[in-house]
Protein backbone atom coordinates (compact mmCIF):
# COMPACT_ATOMS: atom_id res chain seq x y z
CA UNK A 1 0.00 0.00 0.00
CA UNK A 2 1.34 3.41 -0.91
CA UNK A 3 1.91 5.76 2.01
CA UNK A 4 -0.14 8.50 0.35
CA UNK A 5 -3.22 6.23 0.35
CA UNK A 6 -3.16 5.47 4.09
CA UNK A 7 -5.15 8.54 5.20
CA UNK A 8 -7.80 7.81 2.57
CA UNK A 9 -8.14 4.19 3.65
CA UNK A 10 -8.14 5.10 7.34
CA UNK A 11 -11.14 7.35 6.59
CA UNK A 12 -12.92 4.60 4.66
CA UNK A 13 -12.72 1.89 7.33
CA UNK A 14 -14.91 3.70 9.91
CA UNK A 15 -17.44 4.44 7.16
CA UNK A 16 -17.57 0.77 6.21
CA UNK A 17 -18.03 -0.17 9.87
CA UNK A 18 -20.94 2.29 10.09
CA UNK A 19 -22.58 0.52 7.14
CA UNK A 20 -22.24 -2.84 8.91
CA UNK A 21 -23.48 -1.41 12.21
CA UNK A 22 -26.59 0.06 10.60
CA UNK A 23 -27.32 -2.86 8.31
CA UNK A 24 -26.32 -6.30 9.61
CA UNK A 25 -27.03 -7.75 6.15
CA UNK A 26 -25.09 -5.05 4.30
CA UNK A 27 -23.89 -5.49 0.77
CA UNK A 28 -20.83 -7.56 0.01
CA UNK A 29 -17.29 -6.51 0.80
CA UNK A 30 -16.59 -6.38 -2.94
CA UNK A 31 -19.45 -3.92 -3.47
CA UNK A 32 -18.41 -1.73 -0.54
CA UNK A 33 -14.76 -1.72 -1.58
CA UNK A 34 -15.74 -0.80 -5.11
CA UNK A 35 -17.97 2.04 -3.90
CA UNK A 36 -14.95 3.51 -2.07
CA UNK A 37 -12.62 2.83 -5.03
CA UNK A 38 -10.32 0.48 -3.16
CA UNK A 39 -9.66 -3.22 -3.52
CA UNK A 40 -11.44 -5.83 -1.43
CA UNK A 41 -8.12 -7.07 0.00
CA UNK A 42 -7.03 -3.56 0.94
CA UNK A 43 -10.34 -2.96 2.70
CA UNK A 44 -10.21 -6.29 4.53
CA UNK A 45 -6.61 -5.74 5.66
CA UNK A 46 -7.30 -2.17 6.82
CA UNK A 47 -10.47 -3.24 8.68
CA UNK A 48 -8.64 -6.01 10.50
CA UNK A 49 -5.76 -3.67 11.39
CA UNK A 50 -8.20 -1.05 12.71
CA UNK A 51 -10.59 -3.29 14.67
CA UNK A 52 -8.60 -6.46 15.31
CA UNK A 53 -11.23 -8.65 13.65
CA UNK A 54 -11.89 -9.57 10.05
CA UNK A 55 -14.92 -8.25 8.20
CA UNK A 56 -16.55 -11.66 7.91
CA UNK A 57 -16.21 -12.30 11.64
CA UNK A 58 -17.43 -8.80 12.44
CA UNK A 59 -20.52 -9.18 10.26
CA UNK A 60 -21.26 -12.59 11.79
CA UNK A 61 -20.87 -11.19 15.31
CA UNK A 62 -23.25 -8.34 14.49
CA UNK A 63 -25.86 -10.68 13.02
CA UNK A 64 -25.64 -13.15 15.90
CA UNK A 65 -25.98 -10.43 18.54
CA UNK A 66 -29.02 -9.00 16.74
CA UNK A 67 -30.45 -12.53 16.42
CA UNK A 68 -30.06 -13.08 20.15
CA UNK A 69 -31.71 -9.74 20.90
CA UNK A 70 -34.64 -10.43 18.57
CA UNK A 71 -35.20 -13.88 20.08
CA UNK A 72 -35.10 -12.35 23.57
CA UNK A 73 -37.77 -9.87 22.41
CA UNK A 74 -40.01 -12.81 21.49
CA UNK A 75 -39.52 -12.89 17.73
CA UNK A 76 -39.82 -16.36 16.21
CA UNK A 77 -36.91 -18.21 14.63
CA UNK A 78 -38.38 -17.90 11.13
CA UNK A 79 -38.93 -14.16 11.50
CA UNK A 80 -35.38 -13.64 12.81
CA UNK A 81 -33.87 -15.67 9.97
CA UNK A 82 -35.64 -13.59 7.35
CA UNK A 83 -35.00 -10.29 9.16
CA UNK A 84 -31.29 -11.08 9.10
CA UNK A 85 -31.51 -11.94 5.39
CA UNK A 86 -30.58 -15.61 5.70
CA UNK A 87 -31.54 -17.59 2.62
CA UNK A 88 -33.06 -20.39 4.67
CA UNK A 89 -34.09 -21.01 8.24
CA UNK A 90 -31.70 -23.94 8.44
CA UNK A 91 -28.75 -21.75 7.36
CA UNK A 92 -29.63 -19.32 10.14
CA UNK A 93 -30.03 -22.14 12.67
CA UNK A 94 -26.63 -23.62 11.77
CA UNK A 95 -24.90 -20.24 12.09
CA UNK A 96 -26.65 -19.48 15.39
CA UNK A 97 -25.77 -22.87 16.87
CA UNK A 98 -22.16 -22.62 15.75
CA UNK A 99 -21.85 -19.15 17.29
CA UNK A 100 -23.93 -19.51 20.47
CA UNK A 101 -23.56 -23.29 21.03
CA UNK A 102 -27.36 -23.77 21.22
CA UNK A 103 -30.01 -23.78 18.53
CA UNK A 104 -32.13 -20.66 18.16
CA UNK A 105 -35.18 -22.68 19.21
CA UNK A 106 -33.43 -23.87 22.40
CA UNK A 107 -32.37 -20.29 23.13
CA UNK A 108 -35.88 -18.96 22.44
CA UNK A 109 -37.44 -21.60 24.70
CA UNK A 110 -34.93 -20.93 27.50
CA UNK A 111 -35.65 -17.19 27.37
CA UNK A 112 -39.40 -17.78 27.37
CA UNK A 113 -39.14 -20.03 30.45
CA UNK A 114 -37.35 -17.41 32.56
Secondary structure, DSSP 8 states (H G I E B T S, - for coil): --GGGHHHHHHHHHHHHHHHHH-TT---HHHHHHHTTS-HHHHHHHHHHHHSS-HHHHHHHHHHHHHHHHHHTT--HHHHHHHTT-SSHHHHHHHHHHHHSS-HHHHHHHHHT-
